[in-house]
């Protein structure tokens, strides 16, 4: 392993020319004032005790495997992991040394003062912040750096009480490193750092006026200044009297301790990313995640967990792959499975904030306004008799709705009248102005979290949603899907086709609701008939049995039919290879059965299913019949197709399958038994091998026909 490490270091030298960056000689700048003198040293990889602003600065601490753990176990340690052979390490070395000298001699009680602090004082920089600088030579101590998972040089890490607190990922410059230090110091002692930030010396100088401030607004405001301003804003209560979330507009690195303190033991909403530094997808997501955190400043807390460091935390969170993103509220969470673009993350985050803040109470007018904006809207109607247990169960549902639909509650009589509600509480969903009700048989059913959530999952999509990469599995799985393949290029045809799809969907839903109600009514009539018959015969036993009959039919007992559309231009290649459809020839409709990897694209006449209400509604019954009246096409090969056909047959006809299985086993048993009997008869010199028989199957080559003349030879 050590040889591998050294080989890697050698290859890095070949990849990047090891050319030292030239530095100017020790000369005063012509435009410098007396108060801003630049006195430079020669570049030295390892310097001993130095002097800065007239104060002796001890040599920068070089850590070794013998003292690393013991040294960093107390306080904060800002450590540079480097290799003397690394060109980038050589380039940053003077800035690192000067940064250490600058802070070692600075006065924490008056950062803008030109008077440095005394290192021995309790109010010196190191004693005040318990913040220290050190370096670790990874070429000399490869095993230790490998244990610390150091994968690139130089790497700057902050350790707190022996644990990795943060890793600097910004530009390797004096300004960048200084801003990072300022941000860390401000987090250690809030309010102790100047709001205007600091002006840093040039790398290699020995004297610097500490009273010099950045020339705002011309200079760029450093991160530390942004953090300080943000932290100051935290002290200002929001309109509701609560501190604003994410005041710094950044993704906060979380440890096991801070995760429990900030996330799981509070009701504050958090959007958290679990990642590994070596993961390519995580690296690609990192800048987008940081930008999203910046956009959500003051709106939503954003954090991240390094699973290479916080292994136990990630194991407890059951993280199976990287990156994994969860929205947390208290001890509950929901996983984000959408796309990873900035717009996708921001859209989800805003919806999460909205839903995660609790269930909004609305009146009829507000609900009407929401209907115009939301494709799917859940409504919980309650009255004065609704108890706290009901509201607790309602609040528990909100987290699972993040990224799917919005839920509100109301006790407005106008809404109760509109939706014909006579019992409370009642839950319904409104899609395109059409209500769909959750049927609770008893009060406890309204508090059954899993039962209610299962129903919500079945209706939280729009009536005709667009299929995308993030929702395809949810839309296409477990049901027949009438899928319109549309093209936005032909705007008029596109609008007309979507309208036809929606009309077909609404008509189909109405028809299924009527059939469901009719079937339930038939079962009720049958139950009432049995009761009356038992009463006429005065048969108490039959009467009790009839009254005990339960009507258990549900709308989702059968495989459902859903409707959706897909952008034929965007998914052109996939549609052509999977279904053989080219949208250039016009809008098309297929009926897909993803569970069995099959689909239908023609109607009973043999023509393609068109994007029209009539064509669609005529074809659906022929497809979903127990034995489809139309022949399907397969999206897979012959072997896989046979497997899915067998699985579908078992699922749809279990009784017939069991009968065929029993017959097959019986036939196989009888065949095997016949072979054994036959073999036993031959072996005992029976019919064919006994005295009076022909017997040449039992002669073992010694005589008879198979021996060709009986010479007595044995092969």
C-alpha positions as CSV (number, residue, x, y, z in Angstrom):
1,X,0.0,0.0,0.0
2,X,2.9,2.4,0.8
3,X,4.4,1.7,-2.5
4,X,1.1,2.5,-4.2
5,X,1.0,5.8,-2.3
6,X,4.5,6.8,-3.4
7,X,3.8,5.8,-7.0
8,X,0.7,7.9,-7.0
9,X,2.7,10.9,-5.6
10,X,5.4,10.4,-8.3
11,X,2.7,10.2,-11.1
12,X,1.2,13.5,-9.8
13,X,4.6,15.1,-10.4
14,X,4.6,13.9,-14.0
15,X,1.0,15.3,-14.5
16,X,1.8,18.8,-13.1
17,X,5.2,20.4,-13.8
18,X,6.9,21.1,-10.5
19,X,7.8,24.7,-11.2
20,X,8.1,27.0,-8.2
21,X,6.1,30.2,-8.4
22,X,8.7,33.1,-8.5
23,X,8.4,35.7,-5.8
24,X,9.5,39.3,-5.8
25,X,12.6,40.3,-3.9
26,X,12.3,42.2,-0.6
27,X,11.5,45.6,-1.9
28,X,9.1,48.3,-0.7
29,X,6.3,49.0,-3.2
30,X,6.5,52.4,-4.8
31,X,2.8,53.2,-4.1
32,X,2.9,51.9,-0.5
33,X,2.5,54.3,2.4
34,X,4.6,54.2,5.5
35,X,1.8,52.4,7.3
36,X,1.6,49.6,4.7
37,X,5.1,48.1,4.2
38,X,5.7,44.8,2.4
39,X,8.8,43.0,3.5
40,X,9.1,39.6,1.8
41,X,11.2,36.5,2.7
42,X,12.5,33.9,0.3
43,X,10.2,30.9,-0.2
44,X,11.2,28.2,2.3
45,X,9.2,24.9,2.5
46,X,9.9,24.5,6.3
47,X,10.5,27.6,8.3
48,X,11.4,27.7,12.0
49,X,10.7,30.5,14.4
50,X,9.9,33.8,12.6
51,X,9.0,37.3,13.5
52,X,5.8,39.1,12.4
53,X,5.1,42.7,13.4
54,X,8.0,42.5,15.8
55,X,6.6,39.6,17.7
56,X,8.3,36.2,17.8
57,X,6.2,33.5,16.2
58,X,7.0,29.9,17.1
59,X,7.5,27.4,14.3
60,X,4.3,26.1,12.7
61,X,3.4,22.8,14.4
62,X,4.3,19.8,12.2
63,X,2.1,16.8,13.2
64,X,3.2,13.1,13.2
65,X,1.4,9.8,13.7
66,X,2.8,9.7,17.3
67,X,1.2,13.0,18.4
68,X,-1.6,13.7,15.9
69,X,-4.6,12.3,17.9
70,X,-3.3,13.6,21.2
71,X,-2.7,17.1,19.7
72,X,-6.0,17.7,18.0
73,X,-8.2,16.1,20.7
74,X,-8.8,19.5,22.4
75,X,-9.9,22.8,20.8
76,X,-9.9,23.7,17.1
77,X,-7.0,22.8,14.8
78,X,-6.7,24.1,11.2
79,X,-4.5,21.5,9.5
80,X,-2.8,21.7,6.1
81,X,-2.3,18.2,4.6
82,X,0.4,18.4,2.0
83,X,3.2,16.7,0.1
84,X,6.6,18.5,-0.3
85,X,6.7,17.2,-3.9
86,X,3.3,18.7,-4.8
87,X,3.6,21.9,-6.9
88,X,0.3,23.3,-5.6
89,X,1.5,22.8,-2.0
90,X,4.6,24.7,-2.8
91,X,2.6,27.5,-4.3
92,X,0.4,27.9,-1.3
93,X,3.1,27.4,1.4
94,X,4.1,31.2,1.8
95,X,0.4,32.2,2.1
96,X,-0.2,29.5,4.7
97,X,2.8,30.5,6.7
98,X,1.9,34.2,6.6
99,X,-1.7,33.4,7.5
100,X,-0.6,31.6,10.6
101,X,1.7,34.5,11.6
102,X,-1.0,37.1,10.9
103,X,-3.5,35.4,13.2
104,X,-1.0,34.3,15.8
105,X,-0.1,37.9,16.4
106,X,-3.6,39.4,15.9
107,X,-5.7,40.9,18.8
108,X,-9.0,39.1,19.1
109,X,-10.5,41.8,21.3
110,X,-9.8,44.5,18.7
111,X,-9.4,43.0,15.2
112,X,-9.1,46.5,13.6
113,X,-6.5,47.7,16.1
114,X,-2.9,48.1,14.9
115,X,-1.7,46.9,18.3
116,X,-0.9,43.1,18.2
117,X,-1.7,40.8,21.2
118,X,0.8,39.3,23.5
119,X,0.9,35.5,22.8
120,X,1.2,34.7,26.5
121,X,-1.9,36.6,27.4
122,X,-5.2,34.8,28.1
123,X,-6.7,37.1,25.5
124,X,-4.2,36.1,22.8
125,X,-5.6,34.8,19.6
126,X,-4.9,31.1,20.4
127,X,-6.1,31.3,24.0
128,X,-9.2,33.3,23.2
129,X,-10.5,31.1,20.4
130,X,-8.6,27.9,21.2
131,X,-7.8,27.9,17.5
132,X,-4.5,26.5,16.3
133,X,-2.6,26.0,13.0
134,X,-0.7,22.9,12.0
135,X,0.6,20.9,9.1
136,X,0.9,17.2,8.2
137,X,3.4,15.9,5.7
138,X,1.5,13.2,3.8
139,X,4.5,12.0,1.8
140,X,6.4,11.2,5.1
141,X,3.3,9.9,6.9
142,X,1.3,8.2,4.2
143,X,-0.4,5.7,6.5
144,X,-1.9,8.4,8.7
145,X,-3.1,10.5,5.7
146,X,-4.6,7.4,4.2
147,X,-6.5,6.8,7.5
148,X,-7.7,10.4,7.4
149,X,-8.9,9.8,3.8
150,X,-6.7,12.5,2.3
151,X,-7.2,12.1,-1.5
152,X,-5.7,15.4,-2.8
153,X,-3.0,17.9,-1.9
154,X,-3.2,20.3,-0.4
155,X,-6.2,19.8,1.8
156,X,-7.2,22.2,4.6
157,X,-9.3,20.7,7.4
158,X,-10.7,22.0,10.6
159,X,-10.8,19.5,13.5
160,X,-12.7,20.1,16.7
161,X,-12.0,18.0,19.8
162,X,-10.5,15.3,17.6
163,X,-13.3,15.1,15.1
164,X,-13.3,16.5,11.5
165,X,-15.5,19.6,11.6
166,X,-15.1,21.0,8.1
167,X,-13.0,20.9,4.9
168,X,-12.1,24.0,3.0
169,X,-13.1,23.6,-0.7
170,X,-12.6,27.2,-2.0
171,X,-9.8,28.8,-3.9
172,X,-6.3,28.1,-2.5
173,X,-5.5,31.8,-1.9
174,X,-4.8,33.9,1.1
175,X,-8.2,35.7,0.8
176,X,-10.1,32.4,0.5
177,X,-8.3,30.7,3.4
178,X,-8.7,33.9,5.5
179,X,-12.4,34.2,4.9
180,X,-12.8,30.5,5.8
181,X,-11.0,31.1,9.1
182,X,-13.1,34.2,9.8
183,X,-16.3,32.2,9.3
184,X,-15.0,29.5,11.6
185,X,-14.0,32.0,14.3
186,X,-17.4,33.7,14.1
187,X,-19.1,30.3,14.6
188,X,-16.9,29.7,17.7
189,X,-17.7,33.1,19.3
190,X,-20.6,34.8,17.5
191,X,-20.3,38.5,17.2
192,X,-16.6,38.6,17.8
193,X,-15.4,39.2,14.2
194,X,-15.7,42.5,12.4
195,X,-18.7,42.9,10.0
196,X,-16.5,44.5,7.3
197,X,-14.1,41.5,7.2
198,X,-10.3,41.8,7.2
199,X,-7.6,42.9,4.8
200,X,-4.9,40.2,4.6
201,X,-1.2,40.7,4.1
202,X,0.6,39.6,1.0
203,X,2.2,36.1,1.3
204,X,5.7,36.3,2.7
205,X,5.6,39.8,4.4
206,X,7.0,40.3,7.9
207,X,5.1,43.5,8.8
208,X,1.5,44.5,8.2
209,X,-0.7,47.3,9.6
210,X,-3.7,45.5,11.2
211,X,-5.8,48.6,11.1
212,X,-6.2,48.4,7.3
213,X,-9.7,47.5,6.2
214,X,-11.1,46.3,2.9
215,X,-12.1,49.1,0.5
216,X,-15.9,48.5,0.4
217,X,-17.9,48.6,-1.7
218,X,-15.3,48.2,-4.4
219,X,-13.9,45.0,-3.0
220,X,-15.8,41.8,-3.0
221,X,-17.4,41.1,0.4
222,X,-15.8,38.0,1.8
223,X,-17.7,35.0,3.0
224,X,-16.9,35.8,6.6
225,X,-18.6,39.2,6.2
226,X,-21.6,37.6,4.7
227,X,-21.7,35.1,7.5
228,X,-21.4,37.8,10.2
229,X,-24.1,39.9,8.6
230,X,-26.3,36.8,8.3
231,X,-25.6,35.9,12.0
232,X,-26.5,39.4,13.0
233,X,-29.8,39.0,11.2
234,X,-30.5,35.9,13.2
235,X,-30.7,38.1,16.3
236,X,-33.6,39.9,14.6
237,X,-36.8,37.9,15.1
238,X,-38.9,37.1,12.1
239,X,-42.5,38.4,12.0
240,X,-43.6,35.3,13.9
241,X,-41.0,35.9,16.6
242,X,-38.8,33.0,15.5
243,X,-35.2,33.1,14.2
244,X,-34.9,32.8,10.4
245,X,-33.6,29.4,9.1
246,X,-30.4,29.1,7.2
247,X,-29.1,32.6,8.0
248,X,-25.8,32.1,6.2
249,X,-27.3,30.7,3.0
250,X,-25.0,27.7,3.1
251,X,-25.1,23.9,3.5
252,X,-24.1,23.2,7.1
253,X,-21.7,20.2,7.6
254,X,-23.5,18.0,10.2
255,X,-21.9,15.6,12.7
256,X,-23.7,13.0,14.7
257,X,-23.9,15.4,17.6
258,X,-25.1,18.4,15.7
259,X,-27.5,16.3,13.6
260,X,-29.3,15.2,16.8
261,X,-29.2,18.7,18.3
262,X,-30.3,20.6,15.2
263,X,-32.4,18.1,13.2
264,X,-33.9,15.2,15.1
265,X,-34.7,16.8,18.4
266,X,-36.4,19.9,16.9
267,X,-39.4,20.6,14.7
268,X,-37.3,22.7,12.4
269,X,-37.4,21.5,8.7
270,X,-34.1,20.5,7.2
271,X,-33.1,19.4,3.7
272,X,-30.0,17.2,4.2
273,X,-27.7,15.5,1.7
274,X,-25.8,12.3,2.6
275,X,-22.7,11.9,0.4
276,X,-19.2,10.4,0.1
277,X,-16.3,12.5,-1.2
278,X,-15.2,9.8,-3.7
279,X,-18.6,9.5,-5.3
280,X,-18.7,11.0,-8.8
281,X,-22.4,11.8,-8.6
282,X,-21.9,13.6,-5.3
283,X,-19.1,15.6,-6.8
284,X,-21.3,16.6,-9.7
285,X,-24.1,17.6,-7.3
286,X,-22.0,19.6,-4.9
287,X,-22.0,23.0,-6.7
288,X,-25.8,22.7,-7.4
289,X,-26.4,21.8,-3.8
290,X,-24.4,24.8,-2.6
291,X,-26.3,27.2,-4.9
292,X,-29.6,25.8,-3.8
293,X,-28.6,26.4,-0.1
294,X,-27.7,29.9,-1.0
295,X,-31.1,30.5,-2.7
296,X,-32.9,29.1,0.3
297,X,-31.2,31.6,2.7
298,X,-33.6,32.6,5.4
299,X,-36.2,30.1,4.1
300,X,-35.0,26.5,4.8
301,X,-32.2,24.9,6.7
302,X,-29.8,23.0,4.4
303,X,-27.2,20.5,5.6
304,X,-24.9,17.7,4.5
305,X,-23.4,14.6,6.1
306,X,-20.1,13.1,5.0
307,X,-20.7,9.4,5.3
308,X,-17.0,8.6,5.1
309,X,-16.6,10.5,8.4
310,X,-20.0,10.0,10.1
311,X,-20.3,6.3,9.3
312,X,-22.5,5.5,12.3
313,X,-24.9,8.3,11.6
314,X,-25.3,7.2,8.0
315,X,-25.8,3.6,9.0
316,X,-28.5,4.6,11.5
317,X,-30.1,6.6,8.7
318,X,-30.1,3.5,6.5
319,X,-28.2,5.2,3.7
320,X,-27.8,2.7,0.8
321,X,-26.3,4.8,-1.9
322,X,-24.8,8.2,-2.6
323,X,-26.0,10.9,-2.8
324,X,-29.2,10.4,-0.8
325,X,-31.3,13.4,0.1
326,X,-33.9,13.6,2.8
327,X,-36.3,16.3,4.0
328,X,-36.5,16.1,7.8
329,X,-39.0,17.5,10.3
330,X,-38.4,16.3,13.8
331,X,-37.9,12.6,13.8
332,X,-39.7,12.1,10.5
333,X,-38.3,12.2,7.0
334,X,-39.1,11.7,3.4
335,X,-36.6,10.9,0.6
336,X,-36.1,13.2,-2.4
337,X,-36.0,11.1,-5.6
338,X,-36.4,13.8,-8.2
339,X,-33.9,15.2,-10.7
340,X,-30.8,17.0,-9.5
341,X,-31.0,20.3,-11.4
342,X,-31.0,23.5,-9.5
343,X,-34.6,24.3,-10.6
344,X,-35.8,20.8,-9.5
345,X,-34.1,21.1,-6.1
346,X,-35.5,24.6,-5.5
347,X,-39.0,23.6,-6.5
348,X,-39.0,20.7,-4.1
349,X,-37.4,22.8,-1.3
350,X,-40.1,25.5,-1.6
351,X,-42.9,22.9,-1.6
352,X,-41.2,21.3,1.4
353,X,-41.2,24.5,3.3
354,X,-44.8,25.2,2.4
355,X,-46.0,21.7,3.4
356,X,-43.6,21.3,6.3
357,X,-44.8,24.4,8.0
358,X,-48.1,22.6,8.8
359,X,-51.6,22.3,7.5
360,X,-53.0,25.7,6.5
361,X,-56.6,26.6,7.6
362,X,-58.5,28.1,4.7
363,X,-62.0,29.4,3.9
364,X,-64.0,28.8,0.7
365,X,-62.6,31.8,-1.1
366,X,-59.0,30.9,-0.4
367,X,-59.6,27.3,-1.4
368,X,-61.1,28.5,-4.7
369,X,-57.9,30.5,-5.4
370,X,-55.7,27.5,-4.6
371,X,-57.7,25.3,-7.0
372,X,-56.7,27.6,-9.9
373,X,-53.0,27.0,-9.1
374,X,-52.8,23.4,-7.8
375,X,-53.6,20.4,-10.0
376,X,-54.1,18.3,-7.0
377,X,-55.4,19.6,-3.6
378,X,-56.3,17.6,-0.5
379,X,-59.0,19.1,1.8
380,X,-59.6,18.0,5.4
381,X,-63.0,19.2,6.6
382,X,-63.6,19.3,10.4
383,X,-66.1,20.7,12.9
384,X,-66.2,21.8,16.5
385,X,-66.3,18.1,17.7
386,X,-63.1,17.1,16.0
387,X,-60.6,16.1,18.7
388,X,-56.8,16.6,19.0
389,X,-56.1,13.0,18.0
390,X,-57.6,13.7,14.6
391,X,-55.5,16.8,14.0
392,X,-52.3,15.0,15.2
393,X,-53.0,12.2,12.7
394,X,-53.5,14.9,10.0
395,X,-50.2,16.6,10.7
396,X,-48.4,13.4,10.4
397,X,-49.5,13.0,6.8
398,X,-48.0,16.3,5.6
399,X,-44.4,15.1,5.3
400,X,-45.3,12.3,2.9
401,X,-47.0,14.8,0.6
402,X,-43.8,16.9,0.1
403,X,-43.2,17.0,-3.7
404,X,-46.6,15.5,-4.5
405,X,-49.6,17.6,-3.5
406,X,-50.8,20.2,-1.0
407,X,-53.2,19.6,1.9
408,X,-55.3,22.2,3.7
409,X,-58.1,22.1,6.3
410,X,-61.3,24.0,6.8
411,X,-64.4,24.2,8.9
412,X,-66.1,26.6,6.5
413,X,-69.8,25.6,6.1
414,X,-69.7,26.8,2.5
415,X,-67.1,24.1,1.7
416,X,-69.1,21.5,3.6
417,X,-72.1,22.4,1.6
418,X,-70.2,22.4,-1.7
419,X,-68.9,18.9,-1.2
420,X,-72.1,17.6,0.5
421,X,-70.3,16.7,3.8
422,X,-72.6,15.6,6.7
423,X,-70.1,13.7,8.9
424,X,-66.8,15.1,10.3
425,X,-63.9,14.9,9.9
426,X,-63.8,14.0,6.2
427,X,-60.9,13.9,3.8
428,X,-61.2,14.4,0.1
429,X,-59.0,15.3,-2.9
430,X,-59.9,17.7,-5.7
431,X,-58.5,17.2,-9.2
432,X,-59.7,19.5,-12.0
433,X,-62.6,20.5,-9.8
434,X,-63.7,16.9,-9.3
435,X,-63.8,15.5,-5.7
436,X,-62.8,12.0,-4.7
437,X,-63.5,11.0,-1.1
438,X,-61.6,8.8,1.4
439,X,-64.2,6.4,2.7
440,X,-63.7,5.9,6.5
441,X,-66.0,3.3,8.0
442,X,-65.2,4.4,11.6
443,X,-63.4,7.3,13.3
444,X,-60.3,5.1,13.8
445,X,-59.9,4.8,10.0
446,X,-59.3,8.6,9.8
447,X,-56.4,8.2,12.2
448,X,-54.9,5.1,10.5
449,X,-51.8,6.7,9.0
450,X,-50.8,3.9,6.6
451,X,-54.4,3.3,5.3
452,X,-55.0,7.0,4.7
453,X,-51.6,7.4,3.0
454,X,-52.1,4.5,0.7
455,X,-55.3,6.1,-0.5
456,X,-53.6,9.5,-0.9
457,X,-50.9,7.8,-3.0
458,X,-53.5,6.5,-5.4
459,X,-54.9,9.9,-6.1
460,X,-52.1,12.4,-5.5
461,X,-51.1,12.6,-9.2
462,X,-53.0,14.8,-11.6
463,X,-55.7,13.1,-13.7
464,X,-53.4,13.1,-16.8
465,X,-49.8,13.8,-15.5
466,X,-46.7,14.1,-17.7
467,X,-44.3,11.2,-17.5
468,X,-40.8,12.3,-16.5
469,X,-37.7,10.5,-15.3
470,X,-38.6,11.2,-11.7
471,X,-42.2,10.0,-11.7
472,X,-42.1,7.3,-14.4
473,X,-41.9,4.4,-11.9
474,X,-44.8,5.7,-9.8
475,X,-47.0,6.4,-12.9
476,X,-46.3,3.3,-14.9
477,X,-46.1,0.6,-12.3
478,X,-48.9,-1.6,-11.0
479,X,-51.6,-0.5,-13.5
480,X,-52.7,-0.2,-17.1
481,X,-51.6,3.2,-18.4
482,X,-53.2,4.9,-21.3
483,X,-50.1,6.8,-22.5
484,X,-50.4,9.6,-25.0
485,X,-47.3,10.2,-27.1
486,X,-47.5,13.9,-27.9
487,X,-45.4,16.5,-29.6
488,X,-45.2,20.2,-28.6
489,X,-44.0,21.1,-32.0
490,X,-47.6,21.0,-33.3
491,X,-49.2,23.2,-30.7
492,X,-52.8,22.9,-31.9
493,X,-52.6,19.1,-32.1
494,X,-50.8,19.0,-28.8
495,X,-53.6,21.0,-27.0
496,X,-56.3,19.0,-28.7
497,X,-54.7,15.6,-27.8
498,X,-54.3,16.6,-24.2
499,X,-57.9,17.6,-24.0
500,X,-59.0,14.3,-25.6
501,X,-56.9,12.4,-23.1
502,X,-58.4,14.3,-20.2
503,X,-62.0,13.8,-21.5
504,X,-61.4,10.1,-21.9
505,X,-59.9,9.9,-18.4
506,X,-62.8,11.8,-16.8
507,X,-65.4,9.7,-18.6
508,X,-63.7,6.4,-17.7
509,X,-63.5,7.5,-14.0
510,X,-67.2,8.3,-14.0
511,X,-68.0,5.0,-15.6
512,X,-65.9,3.1,-13.0
513,X,-67.4,5.0,-10.1
514,X,-70.9,4.1,-11.4
515,X,-70.0,0.4,-11.8
516,X,-68.4,0.4,-8.3
517,X,-71.5,1.9,-6.7
518,X,-73.7,-0.5,-8.6
519,X,-71.6,-3.5,-7.5
520,X,-71.7,-2.3,-3.9
521,X,-75.5,-1.8,-4.1
522,X,-75.9,-5.3,-5.5
523,X,-74.0,-6.7,-2.5
524,X,-76.1,-4.7,-0.1
525,X,-79.3,-5.9,-1.8
526,X,-78.1,-9.5,-1.5
527,X,-77.3,-9.0,2.2
528,X,-80.8,-7.5,2.8
529,X,-82.4,-10.3,0.9
530,X,-80.7,-12.9,3.1
531,X,-81.8,-11.0,6.2
532,X,-85.4,-10.9,5.1
533,X,-85.4,-14.6,4.1
534,X,-83.9,-15.6,7.5
535,X,-86.6,-13.5,9.3
536,X,-89.4,-15.1,7.3
537,X,-88.1,-18.6,8.3
538,X,-87.4,-17.4,11.9
539,X,-83.9,-18.8,11.5
540,X,-81.9,-16.9,14.2
541,X,-78.7,-18.6,13.2
542,X,-79.0,-17.6,9.5
543,X,-80.2,-14.1,10.6
544,X,-77.0,-13.6,12.6
545,X,-74.9,-14.8,9.8
546,X,-76.7,-12.5,7.3
547,X,-76.3,-9.5,9.5
548,X,-72.6,-10.3,10.0
549,X,-71.9,-10.1,6.3
550,X,-69.4,-7.3,5.5
551,X,-69.3,-5.4,2.3
552,X,-65.6,-5.4,1.7
553,X,-65.4,-4.5,-2.0
554,X,-63.0,-1.6,-2.7
555,X,-62.3,0.4,-5.8
556,X,-58.6,-0.6,-5.9
557,X,-59.3,-4.4,-5.6
558,X,-58.9,-4.7,-9.4
559,X,-55.9,-3.5,-11.5
560,X,-56.5,0.1,-12.1
561,X,-56.4,2.1,-15.4
562,X,-54.5,5.4,-15.3
563,X,-53.9,8.1,-17.9
564,X,-50.7,10.0,-18.7
565,X,-48.8,11.7,-21.5
566,X,-45.2,11.8,-22.5
567,X,-43.1,14.3,-24.6
568,X,-42.5,12.4,-27.8
569,X,-39.8,14.8,-29.0
570,X,-37.7,14.6,-25.8
571,X,-38.1,10.8,-25.3
572,X,-37.9,10.1,-29.1
573,X,-35.1,7.5,-28.9
574,X,-36.6,5.6,-26.0
575,X,-40.1,5.5,-27.5
576,X,-38.7,4.3,-30.8
577,X,-36.6,1.5,-29.3
578,X,-39.2,0.4,-26.7
579,X,-42.5,0.8,-28.6
580,X,-41.5,1.4,-32.2
581,X,-43.3,4.7,-32.2
582,X,-42.1,7.8,-34.0
583,X,-44.0,11.0,-33.0
584,X,-43.1,12.6,-36.3
585,X,-45.9,10.6,-37.8
586,X,-48.5,12.2,-35.5
587,X,-49.8,11.8,-32.0
588,X,-50.2,8.2,-30.8
589,X,-51.7,6.4,-27.9
590,X,-50.5,3.1,-26.3
591,X,-51.9,1.1,-23.4
592,X,-49.0,-0.1,-21.3
593,X,-48.8,-3.0,-18.8
594,X,-45.4,-2.4,-17.3
595,X,-45.8,-5.3,-14.8
596,X,-45.9,-7.8,-17.6
597,X,-43.7,-5.9,-20.1
598,X,-46.4,-5.7,-22.7
599,X,-48.4,-3.0,-24.5
600,X,-51.2,-2.5,-27.1
601,X,-51.0,0.1,-29.8
602,X,-53.8,-0.9,-32.1
603,X,-57.6,-0.9,-31.8
604,X,-60.1,-3.7,-32.6
605,X,-60.0,-2.5,-36.3
606,X,-56.3,-3.0,-36.5
607,X,-55.6,0.7,-36.8
608,X,-53.4,2.6,-34.4
609,X,-55.1,3.9,-31.2
610,X,-55.6,7.6,-31.8
611,X,-55.5,10.5,-29.3
612,X,-59.3,10.7,-29.3
613,X,-61.8,9.9,-26.6
614,X,-63.7,7.4,-28.7
615,X,-60.7,5.4,-29.8
616,X,-59.4,5.2,-26.3
617,X,-62.6,4.3,-24.5
618,X,-63.4,1.6,-27.1
619,X,-60.0,-0.1,-26.7
620,X,-59.6,-0.1,-22.9
621,X,-62.3,-2.8,-22.2
622,X,-60.8,-5.1,-24.8
623,X,-57.3,-4.8,-23.2
624,X,-58.2,-5.1,-19.5
625,X,-60.5,-8.1,-19.9
626,X,-59.4,-11.3,-17.9
627,X,-58.4,-12.7,-21.3
628,X,-57.4,-9.7,-23.4
629,X,-59.4,-9.5,-26.7
630,X,-56.5,-7.9,-28.4
631,X,-53.0,-9.4,-28.8
632,X,-50.3,-7.5,-26.9
633,X,-46.8,-6.7,-28.1
634,X,-43.8,-7.2,-25.9
635,X,-41.2,-4.6,-24.8
636,X,-38.7,-7.4,-24.1
637,X,-37.2,-10.6,-25.5
638,X,-38.8,-14.0,-25.9
639,X,-37.4,-15.6,-22.7
640,X,-38.3,-12.6,-20.5
641,X,-41.7,-12.4,-22.2
642,X,-42.4,-16.1,-21.3
643,X,-41.5,-15.4,-17.7
644,X,-43.8,-12.4,-17.3
645,X,-46.6,-14.3,-19.1
646,X,-46.2,-17.1,-16.6
647,X,-46.2,-14.7,-13.7
648,X,-49.2,-12.9,-14.9
649,X,-51.1,-16.2,-15.4
650,X,-50.3,-17.3,-11.9
651,X,-51.4,-14.0,-10.5
652,X,-54.7,-13.8,-12.5
653,X,-55.7,-17.5,-12.4
654,X,-54.3,-18.9,-9.2
655,X,-56.9,-21.8,-8.9
656,X,-56.3,-23.0,-12.5
657,X,-52.5,-22.8,-11.9
658,X,-52.8,-24.9,-8.7
659,X,-54.9,-27.5,-10.6
660,X,-52.4,-27.7,-13.5
661,X,-49.5,-27.8,-11.0
662,X,-51.1,-30.7,-9.2
663,X,-51.8,-32.6,-12.4
664,X,-48.2,-32.0,-13.5
665,X,-46.8,-33.3,-10.2
666,X,-49.0,-36.3,-10.3
667,X,-48.1,-37.1,-13.9
668,X,-44.4,-36.8,-13.2
669,X,-44.7,-39.0,-10.1
670,X,-46.5,-41.7,-12.1
671,X,-43.9,-41.6,-14.9
672,X,-41.1,-41.9,-12.4
673,X,-42.8,-44.8,-10.6
674,X,-43.3,-46.6,-14.0
675,X,-39.6,-46.3,-14.8
676,X,-38.6,-47.7,-11.4
677,X,-41.0,-50.6,-11.7
678,X,-39.7,-51.4,-15.2
679,X,-36.0,-51.1,-14.1
680,X,-36.7,-53.3,-11.1
681,X,-38.3,-56.0,-13.3
682,X,-35.3,-56.1,-15.6
683,X,-32.8,-56.2,-12.7
684,X,-34.5,-59.2,-11.1
685,X,-34.5,-61.3,-14.3
686,X,-38.2,-60.8,-14.8
687,X,-40.2,-60.9,-17.9
688,X,-37.4,-60.1,-20.3
689,X,-34.6,-61.6,-18.3
690,X,-35.9,-64.9,-17.0
691,X,-35.5,-68.5,-18.1
692,X,-38.1,-68.7,-20.9
693,X,-37.7,-65.2,-22.2
694,X,-35.5,-63.8,-24.9
695,X,-33.4,-62.2,-22.1
696,X,-30.8,-60.3,-24.2
697,X,-31.3,-57.1,-22.1
698,X,-29.9,-59.0,-19.1
699,X,-27.1,-61.0,-20.7
700,X,-24.4,-58.3,-20.1
701,X,-22.8,-59.0,-23.5
702,X,-22.2,-62.6,-22.8
703,X,-24.7,-64.1,-25.2
704,X,-27.7,-63.3,-27.4
705,X,-28.3,-60.9,-30.3
706,X,-26.5,-57.9,-28.9
707,X,-23.3,-60.0,-28.6
708,X,-23.2,-60.8,-32.3
709,X,-22.5,-64.6,-32.1
710,X,-21.4,-65.4,-28.5
711,X,-17.7,-65.6,-28.7
712,X,-17.4,-64.9,-25.0
713,X,-15.5,-61.6,-25.4
714,X,-16.3,-58.6,-23.2
715,X,-15.4,-55.1,-24.3
